Structure formats: structure tokens, C-alpha cells
Amino acid sequence: MREELKVGVFLCECGGNIADIVDLDKVRSELDVEFIGQFENLCSLNGRKLIRDAIFEHDLDRVVIAACSPISHEKTFQDYVKPLNPYLMDMANIREQCSWVHSDKEKATQKALTLINASIEKLKQSEAVDPIYCQTPNEVAIIGGGIAGMNAALSLAKQGIKVTIIEQSPSIGGHMAKIGKVFSPVKIAEECGMCLLNPILNELVWHDNIEIMTNARVIEAERRAGTYNLIIEQCPRYVDIEKCIACGKCSEACEVEVPNDWNDNLSMRKAIYRPFGQSYPEAYVIDMDNCEKCGKCVKACNMKAIKLRGKSERSLLQVGSIIVATGHKLFDMSKRPEYGYDRYDDVITQSELGRITGVNGPTKGKLLKANGEVPKRVVMIQCVGSRDEKPDGHKYCSKICCTVALKNANIIKHKYPDTDVLICYTDVRTPGMFEKYYKHTQENQVRFLRGRPGEVVKKGDNFIVRTEDTLKGEFIEIEADMVVLSTAMEPSDGTREIAEILNIGTTEDGFIKESHPKIKPVATDVQGIFVCGTAHDPKDITDSIMQATAAAAKVAEYNYGKVEIEPFIAEIDNESCILCGECISRCKYKSMSIQQDEIYIDPMSCTGCGKCLTGCNQRAITVNGNIDEKITSTIKGVLSKKQEGQRMILVFLDNIGYTAADNIGVNRLSYPESIHIIKVISVNRVRPRHIRYALDHGADGVFIGEFPGDLMYDEVERKIQRVKDRILEMDEDPERLMFSKVYIPYFSGLARKFIDFDKKIAQLDEGK
């Protein structure tokens, strides 16, 4: 009988983080279980011995760890409870979601008792389930050939892992190839970017374990039993890279000139061209969108390497894991017409300034205006599109804009000491050792003005930059003959496209979302897919390389031997299944298919979200692990401790929402003690019957938080109303049910939503 199970509860003081707020002695006195232990630090090696000794001594069947968050420590304690099955342990989060968010000791203690009791009831429905193991191929696809993708590829190749780089443009190298100069805050010097990139590029090209595909992109992806099957589409170059010797005669013969995108359209190139001098492959490529097919290049080529006919080819690539390194793009300046970027030649971006000052740029490194003169005053405007509350702007800081502006300002002052450089800033952000470079820039007579300009207007041959000096509190007009805009970094189109193809989560801003910002910073929410570089968020070259090597390390760890998968995946009752295919169409992760007249579920792809269940009229699908019963029992465990006059709101959150809630505690924000968070594999598993059970048994409100796109109710707005209508049919007030989007970075907003919902429920109670 489940009621006769021997349950042990282990209370962690967490060095006072818990014990200073929660009265653990009272908690111990009110729990009725086989064993209760209280320890200073359960996650220590000594805690491991204490837990195992208690399991053997008291013959425990189930274990509750009342401590910190399962997001950070669940795997640790699953190991500590062996020889018990790891899934017969549950964590009650009485730190991040109790002692760190509440200050009233009596109320915090009561809530801790409630959370622990919920875990006890949940464990009574838990079953011993075994992990699933899959073998993965020892091959990796890296999508993106910039500095991050290149370093990840080299790191993996040196460990004996076969790597394929898939790059959408005609050459690898990414943004670093066109950056001009880079700088080190330690050396206080600017160095040639290509000089640093070339050794990496050469080593990459000659490594036997690395294959490079340019002009290529992933168009389809599916996963089957530990293997990713990628369909790669490779566009023709129209120049045979094996025959081409890059002599350049074809380009000389070509009469078509178009803006050179590698030079940020500041110069012209031919329709047949080589992207830049050190590009790889070391061959020319034809821009067929602009080619007139006159055939002059064909006649000029002595190697017979050019063919004006060609078509895209598709190929299958099977790999065990994927690293997404698709980089970024820059803010579209047409969204800020007040700065005159599209109207005036000498209003440029920092990227364009980098090309101008680069020795291989359009002016061979000379700082020249459109009329060929050296500017007398350069005004730089920071935070264009970043930290921007205007429409189409980004609230986040792009991180590197300040240091890029400092670098380019110093380059100008070194070459042209008589040119006045003024940086208009919001806040100068130069973390760590970059502060030294900031001080060096000030000593180099670069001037700074705190204020964000409102507009740039033309006055004769010069510009007037209108801004406010926020330190003096006065509006001023600055005369300049060149204006440089520090534009925001955005997710590239390739980043957004691959996120959709691979079904990996993105942040609200469109960057690839990591599984956990602290303990899994390079893993995505899909097992076997990792991220690095600016596909993840804005960062500089150093951070991109560090994250690339970290991603490579995790891939090597992942690709070593068998991969362990959590067993909470869907199962099909083949006798009840009629092969209607509705579940296949609903599966976001494309884990279901029909094979040999049966529904096959790929264990590596299935997350156990339960979305397939909603479309199965035959009820032929279940999810391993007794999930529905555990949710009901958890609700029961929370509500059974409700006291007279106490308000209780149940909050269902998946991993994303739960992490956001943890961050509320980590940042010591607060919300009402009425909020009781229940962690679920996916909020799809919270069915209307669970909501009704909660409301019927004493819950005053139900809050369901989800990351956009994950919740079946939120696919379209009308579905939310449909659920509320169903709650109304159950004679319950639909206003006691709330759906909300949840994002990890905006945890403070989640705290405010908890507070507002608590107030709303209080008003409903007063109106009874």
C-alpha cells in the first residue's frame, strides 16, 4: 500500500540561508514520516553519507530533500539517494521560493511545511523508473563559421571528433574577418584582426577531422534514437574550388559592379569576386543575382573553372550533436531616421568605421569623409537601438558598443591627433580589465558627454548633433563633420531560422536560450544541441571564444559513450491507437512518426510535454512516471495544510518559469506567502481536471506560467478563453485562473504578477 511507504525527510539549514527564516524545529514536530533529519549543509559530501546511512538504517522507500532548488541540485541529490531509484526522491524548494522571498518567520515556516508535505504526497504516487540510454554518433555539426564556430570546431577536432561546419555565406570568418582591429585591455593596444584570425583559419582548413561547407544551410532536421538527420542545401558557387587558383582574371574581365557587402557597401565589387583577401575557400564565387551571364569571365579563366549553370544540391548529414554559432546582425538604422543615416554620407556606423580604418578597407585605413577630407570632429552616439524603449528598439545592453567606440576613438586619435573625438553616452560600460582601456582613452584626449542625442541635422557642410548634457542639465548643439552610430547587436536571420528548424527555445529578444544561465550556460532546452557566440547573446570576441570552447567541452562529454535520457516520455498503447496521426501533427519536437504500422516515439526527441495527449481521442497515449497522479497528489499535499483564513494560490511552472521564480529568490525580491509553486515537466500536463480539483479542494486561485509557444492553451488567444469557459461550466469562477508568459531574465515582472494576482484574488474573496 502506498500509504505504508516509509518516507524520510532531510532538512537543510543551508548555512543559515534557510534556518534563519524557517523554524525547522517546528517543521520537524508537525511532520508524520518515518525519519526526519536536520543538517547544516546537505549538499556536502558529509551530507551524502548522512542520507545514505539513514536510508539503510530506516529502510526508507522515498526521500524528500527540503533544501534549495531542484534546478541546481536535483542531479546531486539523485546521486546521494542511491541505492534508491533516483526518481523516488523529490526536492522541496524552501530556500529560493520560501526563506529568500518571505521575511515573516511564522508564515515562512508554514509555507515550508506545506511545500514539504506536497513533496511527500507526490512521492506516494512516484514509481521507480529507469533512465533510457541511447548511443550517439561521434560526429558534430557546427552551424555558423564565425570565430565562435571555428574555435568550437578546432577544439572538437583535436579531441578526435569529426566536425562539419555549415556556413551560409561564401567564406568562413564571420564578423571578425571584417572588424579591422581588435584590442587587448592588458596591452592597451590595437592589433590587426586578420593577423589573429589567419592562424586559426589555416589550422582549421588543414585539419583532417574538419569538413567545411560554405554557401550552405540547414533546411530540415529530425532526430531518431540519438542521431540528428540534417538536410543541407548547398547553393552553387559557379566556380570550381578545385580548379580555381584565385588569379583574379575573371574579376578583371567582369564589367558588372555592385556594392561590396563585406566592406559594408562602402566600396564596389564585381559580380564575380572573392569575399576578402584571406577568404576560404580560396576561390572566386559568382553573385548570380547580379550576373549578366555575358560569359567574359568564362573566356578569361585559363583553368576552365567557371560554369554559369548550376543548381542547389541537397545532402543528408547525420550527427550526434549540434552547436549553433549563427552569430548576429546589426540594428537596422532605417528605424531611427532622426540620425540621418540613410540621408547623409558621413553618418556611419561603428562597423563601417571599422572597415574605413582597416588597412584592407575601402580607403586602405585612411579616415576620410565622402569628399576625401579628414574629419575635424567626430561625434559618436552610443546605444542606438540598445537600451532603447522606443518602438523596434531593444531594452537590453549590447555589451560591446562602449568598448568598440573606445577602440575606434583611440585608432582615430593615434592616426589623427588633431581630430576631435566626442562620445555621447548613456552610461559607459567597461567591465573588468576594460576599465583600464577606458582610462587610457580619457588620457588620449577623447572627450565624453553624458546624454543621448535626439537628432542629427545638416548645417552647410557639417552636422549639428542635438542632445542634452544630463550632468549639467542643459540642452546643447554639437557641430561635427562625421557622426558614428554605435548600433545594437540583434539575433541574425540565420539564428531565428535555425531555432525554428531545430525547435530550440529563444529568449524574448530572439537569441538562443540556454537551458540554465548558471549551471548549463551552453546547453539549449533540446538535448544534444548547444549554443555559443553571439547567437546566444551580445558578447565580444574573447567571450565568444570562451563559450565556444565550453560548448565543445560539453559536446565531447555528451558524445562520449551512451547518453542518459530522463524516462518521462510518451508511450503508445498500440491496441487502442488507430493511427490517425493527430499526435504527430501536434508534436512540437517532431518526435513521433509512423513506422511499420505503429506510432514510433523517438526517446531523444520526446520531452514528455504531453501535448500529444490533447489530440488523442482514443486515449492511447500515456507519459511514463505516473505524471497526472503526481500532479493531483502534489495539489492535495499543498491544500491539506491550508489553515483557516489562509489564502492559497497554486502556481504551475515548467523549467523556464521555475528558473525565473528561483531568480526572484536569488535577487531577494518578495511576493505573498499565498503563492505556492508546483514544478511540472510541461504546463501542457496541467489539465482542466487538475484546475478543477485545485479549486474544489480549497485553492483560491490557479496561475499557469509558460514560455511563449510551449503552452497548448496559448497557441491562439481563443484557446485560453475556451479553458476559462470550461472552468465556468464546472461552476468555478474563471477569474481565479490566470495564464501568463514567463521569461527567465524578467523575473522581477513575474514577482509583480504574483503580487497583482494575489490582490485580485483578495478582491474576489471580499466580493463573495
N, C-alpha and C positions, 0 to 999 in steps of 0.2 A: 504494500500500500504506500502511495506517495506521502501520505500524512505521517508515516512512520519513519521517513528518511531522517538520518542523523545529519543535521546541519551545523557547521561550525562558522562562527563569525569572528573575524580578526579585525580589531580596531587599531588604526594607525594614528598616533599622536602627531606625526609629521613634524617633529621638532618644534611643536607649539603652534604650527600653522592651523591645525585642527583643534587641538586640546585647549588652546587659549579661548576659543569661542564656544565650542561644543562641550557640554558636560558629559564626558564619556562614562563617568560612573553612573549617571542616571540612565544613560542608554543601556548599559550592561544590566542594570536592575530591572528594566522593563522588557527585555527580550527573552523569549522562551525557546531556547535552542539547546542542542547537545553540548556545545562548547562555545565559550566567549573568551577571547584573549585580547589584551591591550598591550601595544608595543610602541616604542618610541619611533622607530623607522622600519616599517615592514619591507620596504624595497631593498634593504641591505642584505648582504649575504647571511648575516645572522638571522634576519627575518625569514629567509628561505628555510633555514634549519628549524626554526620555531614552528613554521607552518607544517612542514613535513612530519615533524615529531608529533604534533597534535593530531594530524590525520591518522597516523598509525595508532597512537595511544587511545584515541576515542573512536576509532573505526568510522570516521566521517564519510558520508556519502556525497555531500555537497559542501561547498565552501563559499562564503561571502567575504570579500575583501572590502572593508569600509575605509576608504583612503582617498586617493586623488582620482584623476580622470582615467578612464579606460583608453582614451585616445593615446595617451603617452605610456601607460604602464600595463595594459592588458596582456601583452605578449610576455612580459616579465613574470607576472603572477600566474599565467597559464603554465609556465615552466615550473614555477615554485610549487604548484599543487600536485605535480606528478608524485606517485603513480596514478592519481585520479585522472580521468579523462579531462583534458583542458577545457572542454565545454560544459563541465559540471561546476565551474567557478564563475561567479559574477561579481562585478565591482559596483559598489555604491559610492557615488562621487560626492563625498561630504566635505571636500575642500573647495575646488573651483566653483561648485554650484551650491555651496552651503556656507562654510565658515568664511570664505573670501567675499561673499556677496551680502551677508547679513551681519549686523552688529548686535542685535538683541540676543543675548545668550539663551534665554528661555525658548524663544521662537526658533532659533537656530538648532537647538537641541531637539526640539520636537520635530523639525523638518528632517534632521539627520536620522532620527528614529524611523520616520516614515519612509525615507529612501532605502534604509537597510531592510525594512520589512518588505518593501516592494521587491528587492532582490531575493529575499527568502522565498516569497511566493512564486516568483519567476522560476527559481531553481527547482521547485517542486514539479514543474512541468518540463524541465530540461531533460534531454536524453543524451546518452553517451553516443557521440557521432565521431567518426574518424575523418581526418583530413584526406583530401584527394590529391594524388600525385600525378604530375604529367612531365614527360620528357620534352625538352625544347631543343630545337636545332641550335648549334653553336655558330650562328650567323646573325648579323645585326644590320638593320637598315638605318642609316642616318639621313634624315630628310632636311636638307639645307647644307650648303657647302661654304658657309662663312667661317669666321675664326673659331666660333664655338664648335660647329660641326667638324671642322678639320682637326681640332685638338682632341675631340672625343674619338674620332676615327683612329688617330695615331695611337692614343692610349690603348684602345682595344686591340688594334693590330699587333702591337708589341706584346700583348698577352696571348697571342696565338689565335685570336678570334677573327673570322672572316667578316669584312665590313664592306657594305656598298653605300656610297654617298650618292644621293639623288638630289641634283641641283637643277632648279628651274631655268636659270639663266645660262648663257653660252660658256661661262667660265666660273670656276670656284674662286673664292676670295672674299666675297661679300662686301660689306661696307668698309672693312679695314683696308681693302685694296685701294680705296679712293680717298682715304682720310687725310693723306698728305703727311702730317707729322703727328707723332704721339709724344707724350711726356711722362716723366717719372718725378713724383714729388720728392723723392730722395735725392736724385741727381740734380734737381732743379734745372732741367734741360729738356729741349725738344729734339726728338730723334726721328729719322726717316721711317715712316710706317712700313713701306715696302721692303726696306732693309731687314726689318724684323719679321715680316711675313714670308719672305722668299725662302729662308731655310726650312720653315715649316712646310711650305708648299712643295719644295723639292723632295723632302723626306716622305711626304705623303704620296707624291706621284710615283716614286720608285719602290714603295713598299709592296711586297708580294701579296699581302693579305687585304689590300685595299683596291676596290674597283670604283671608278668614278663615272657616273652617268650625268652628263650635262644636257641642257635642253630637255629635261625630263621632269615628270611629276607623277605623283600617285593619284590615280583616278578612282580606284576601288580597293577595298580592304575587307577581309573577313578572317576570322580566327577559327581554327579547328584543332582541338586537342594539343594546345601548346605551340602551334605554328601559325604565324601570320602569313596569309596569302595576299600579296600585294600585286595589283595590276599596275604596271608602269607604262606610261605613254611617253615615248621619246620622239620629239619633233626633229625633222631632218635639218642638218646644217648646210646642206647642198655643197659642202666641201669635204672631201675625203681626208680625215685627220691623219691617216696613214701615209698618204701621198703628199700632202701639203708641207712645204718647207718654210712657210711664212716669209717668203721673199718680198711680198707686197706688190708685185707687178699687177696683180688683179685689181687692187685698190687704186693704183695709179691710172689704170685704164677706165675705171668706172667714172661716169660723169654725173651720177646722182649723189647729191649731198643732202643730209638730214641732220637735225640737232643730235649731238653726241650725248646720250643719256649718262654715260659713265662720267662725263665732265659736267653733269647737272645741266645739260643743254646750253652751256656757255660757249661751246665751240661746235664745229660741224665735223661730221664723219661721212664716209662713203656708204653706199648700200651694201657693199661687201667690205668687211672690216675685221680687225682684231680688237676685242674689247679694250685691252690695255697692253702695254709692252711686255709684261711678265705673265700674261694670262695663260691659263691651262684649260683645255688643250691648246698646244702651241700651233694653232691653225686658225685660218680665217673662217668667217661664217657669213652667210648672206641674210640680210634683213629682207625677207621676201615680201613684206608688206609695202616696202618702198622700191623694190627692184623693178626695173622696167623690162627685164629679160631681153636686153639688147644683144647679149652674147659677147660683148667686148672682153669681159673678164675671162670667159672660156678661151677665147683666142689668145689672151695674154699669158695664160697658165701653161708653162712648159711641162709641168708634171701631170697634166691631164687629170687634175684633182677635182675639177668643178663640174657638177651636174645640176642643171637648172630644174630638173624634175625630181621629185621625191615625195614621199608621204610618211606620215607618222607611223611608228611601229609600236605595237604593244607586246609586253613580255610579262611573264609571271616571276615574281621573286618571293621565295619562301624563307622566312627568318623567324628566329625565336623571340626577338625583342626589337624595339624601335626607339630611336632617340629623335625627338622633334627639336630641330635647331633652325627654324624657318625665319628667324630674325624679325626685323621691324621695318616700318616706313616712317616718314616724317609727316608732320601735320600739314594739311592742305591749306596753303596761305590764301586761297580764294575765299575762305571762311572768315578772314579778317581783312576786309577791303580797306579799313581805316588806316592801314600801314602802307598802302600804295604799292604793294609788291608786284601786282600784275600791271601797274601803270608806269612805274619808274624803273629804268635800267639799273640804277645804283642803289636800289633797295634789294638786298640779297639775304640769303640765309647763311647760317654758320657753316652748313655743308658746302655751299657754293664758295664761301670764303676759304674753306679748307682746300678746295680744288684750285682756287686762284693762287694761293700761297704755296701750293705743291709744285715741286720742280718739274713734274710731268703733267702739270695742269695747262689750261688754255693760254696762260700768259708766261709760262715757264718760271713760275714762282714770283713774278713781279706783281705788286699790289697796284692795280691800275683801275681807274674808273672807265666808263664806257667811252669817254672821249680820249683815253690814253694817258690821262694825267694821274699823278699820285694824289690821293685824297689828303686834305689838310686836317680834317677832323672826321673821325669815325665814331658813330654812336651805336652802341649795341643795346638791343632791347631784349630783356630776359622774359621767360615764362610766356612765350607766345603759343597759346594752346594748352599749356600746362598750368596747374593751379588756377584754373580758369572756370568761373561759374557761368560764363556766357553760353548761349546755345552752341552746340557742337564742340565745346571746349572739354578739357579733361580736368577733373578735380585733383588727380594725382600729380606728384612732382616727377619730372622725367629724369631726375637724379644726376645726369651728366652735363646738363646745359651750362651750369655755372663754371665747371672746370674746363669745358670746351671753350667758353668765352674767354676765360683767363689764358688758356693756351694760345688762342688766336690773337688776343691782345698783346701778349708778350712777343709773338712772332713779328707782329707789326712794329712794335717798339724797338726790337733788335735791328730790323732792317731799315726802318724809317723813324729814327728817334724824334724827328720834328713833327711827326703826325700825332695829333692829339687823339687819344682814345678814351672815350667815356662810356661806362657800363651803367645802364639804368636797370636796377634790380628790384626784386620784391624782397627777397632775403638771400644773401649769399650763402650757399650751402656747399661746404668743402669739408666733408667728414674725414676724420683720421689724419693721416700724413699729408693730405691735400691742403690742410691749413697752412703748411709751410709754403706751398706754392702760391697761395693767396697772399701771404705776407710778401713774398718775392715780387708778385705782380704790383702790389702797392708801392714797393720800393722802386719799381721800374717806371714810376710816374704815370701809371694807368689810373684814371680818375673814376670814382664811383658816386652814383647818385641814387638814393633810395626813392623809388617811385616807378609806377608802371605807366608809360606814355599812353595817351588816349588816341593820338593820331599823328600821322606824318603828312605834311603838305609841302608842295613845291613852292619855292620863292626864288624866282630868277633861275640861276644855275644851281642853287643849293636847295636844301630841305630845311624845314622847321619842324622840330620834334616837340610836340606839346605834352607836357607832363606836370606832375605835382612832386615837389620835393617834400616828401612826407615827414622828414626830420625837421624841416623849418616850417612846414605847414603853409607853403606858398606855391602858387602855380607859376611855371616858368616856360619859356620857349628857348630851345637849344638849336643853334644853327649848325648844320652838318652838310658835308658833301658826299657822304656814304653812310647808309644805315644798314646794320646787320641784325637779323632776327634770329633769336635762339628758339627754334621750333620744337614742339613736343615730339616725343617718340610714341608711335602707335603700333598696335599689332599689324603685321604685314597682311596683305591679302592671302598670302600662302598659309599664314598661321591660322586664320579664320577658316580657310578651306580645308586644311588637313584636320583641324579639330572636329569638323563635321564628318569628314570621311572616316576618321578613327573613333568617333563617338567619345572623345575625351572632353572633360569639362573645361570651361573657360571662366575667367573672372567676369565681373560686371563690365569691365573695360575691354574684354575680348582677348586678353592674354591667356596662355595655357595655365590652368590652375593646378597647383601642386597638391598632392594627397594630404600633406600636413606641413605647415610652414616651418615647424621646428624640427620634427624628427624624420620627416620624409620630404625634404625640400626639392628633390629632383624627380620624385615619382609622381605620376599622374593618378587619377582615380580609376584608371584601367590597368590591370596587372600586365606588366611586361612593356609598358610604354613610359618613357622618361622624357624629360624636357631640360633644355639648357639654353643659355644665352638670352637674347632679348625677346625670344618667343615667350619667355616666362614673365619677364617684366623689364622695365628700363634698367640698364646697367652698363658699366664701362667694359673695356676690353679685358682688363685684369679679372674682374668678377665673372665675365663670360667664360674665360678660360678655366677659372677655378671651378665653376659649376659644370663645365664640360667634362673635366677630369673626374668630378664627383659622380656625374651621370655614368661615365664609362666604368667607374668602380662598381656602381650598383648593377649595371648590366652584366659585368663579369661575374659578380656574385649571383645574379639571377640565372645566368646561363650555365652555371656550374651544376651539372647533375640534374636531379629531379626538382621540380618546382612544387611547393606545397600550396594547396588552394583550400580556402575555408569551405566546409561541406554544405553550407546553407544555400543550395542551388535547387532549381526546379526539377521535378520528376514527373514523368508522364505515365498514367495508367493506360497502357495500350489497349486494354479490353474496352475501356469507356471512350477512348479517343476515336473520332470519326474522320480525322484528317481534313478538317475544314480549313485549316491554315490560318485561322484568325489570330492565334497566338504568335505565329511567325510574323505577321504584319505589325503586331503591337510591340514586338521585342525591339527595344531601342539599341541593344548591344549586338543585334544580328547573331544571336547565339543559337537560334532554332532553325532547323531545316528538315525536309523530308528525305529520308534515306531508307531504302529497302522497305517502302510502305509503312514506315514508322516515323514519328517525330523524334529527331535526334537533337539533344541539347549538349552543346559544347561546354564542358565544365570550366574551361579557362575564360570563356566569354560571359557566362551567366553570372550575374551578381546577386541573384535571389531577390530582386526588387519586387517581384510579384505582379508586375504589370500584365503578364500573360494570363494571370488568373482571371482578370476582369473581363476578358473576352471569351472565356471558355464556358459555353452554356452546358457542356456535358460534365463540368466539374472534374475533368480528367487530370488536372494539374495540381500538384501539391509542392510545397517547398520543404526540403529536409529540415529537421530540427524542431518540429512542433511549434512553428513561429506564431500562428494565430492564438494558440492556447497560452503561450508565454506572454503575449501582449495583454490578453484578458487577465491573466493572473497578476501581472505587474500592476495593472489598473486596480485590481482588487486589493493588492498589498498596500498601495498608496492610500486608497479611500478607507480601508479598515481602521486606520489610525486617525481618522478625522475626528476632531473634538467639537463639542457644542459651540456654535457661533464661529467656527473657523471657516475661512474661505479657502477653497482648493481649486486651482486651475491646473489641468493636465496639459503639458506641452510635449508634443511628439516631434522629435528632430532626428534626421539622419546624420551621417558622419559630418557633413558640411555644417549643418545647423548646430550640431553638438559642439563642434570645434569653435564656432562663433560664440556659443554660450560659455564655453571654457574661457575664451578670451575676455569675456566680461569679468570673470573672477580674477584672471591674471592681472587685469588692469584695475582691480579693486573698485569697480563700479558696483552699483547695487540695484536691486529690484525687489518687489514684495515677496514675503515668505510664502505667499499663496502659490507661487509658481513652482510646480513640480515637473521636472524634465524627465521624459522617458525616451531613451535611445532606441531607435529601431534601425534595422538594416536599410530600409527604404520607407518613406512615408506612404508609398503605394500600399504597404501592408496594413495601414490603418483604415479599416473598412467602416462603413456606416454602422455596422453592428457593434463595433468597438466604441464608436462615439456614443451610440445609444446606451450601451452598457455603462459607460462612464457617467453620463447624465442621469441615468436611472438610479445609480448607486451613490450619488452624493457629490459628483463633480459639479462645480458651479460654472465651469467654462472649459472649452477644449480649444487649444491653439495648435495649428499644424503649420510648421515652418518647412520650407523646401527651397532648394536651389533651383532657379528657373529652368524649366524643361524636364525636371526629374519627376514632378508630380502629375499623376494622371488627371487629377481634377483641374489642373491649371493649363491643360493643353489649349483649351479655349475658355473664355470667361463664362460662357453659359454652363459649363460643367460644374463650376463652383456653385452656381445658383441651383443646379439640379440636386446637388448633395444637400444644400440647405432646404430645398423643397421636401426632400425625403425625410430630413430631420423633423420638419414641420408635420409631416404625415404621421410621424411617431409621437405626436403630441409633445414635442420638445421645442423650445424657443431657438430658432436658427441663429439669433443674435448672440447666443452663447458659444457659437462656433466661429473661429477666425482662421483664415488662411493668410499666410504672409510669405513673401520672398525673403530669403536669408543669404547673406554673403559673409564670408569669413572676415574680410577687412573691416566691415561696417558693423562690428559687434555692438558699438555704442547705440546704433539705431535699433538693434534687436532689444537692448535693455529698455529703451524708451517705449518700444511696442509692448513689452511685458507690463510696464507701468501703466500705459494707456489702457490696455485690455483689462487689467485689474480694476482700474477706475470705472470702466464701462460695466463690468460685472457687478461692482458695488452699487452702481446706479440702478441696474436691473433688479438687484435684490431689494433695494429701497422701494422700488415701484410695485413690488408684489402685493 
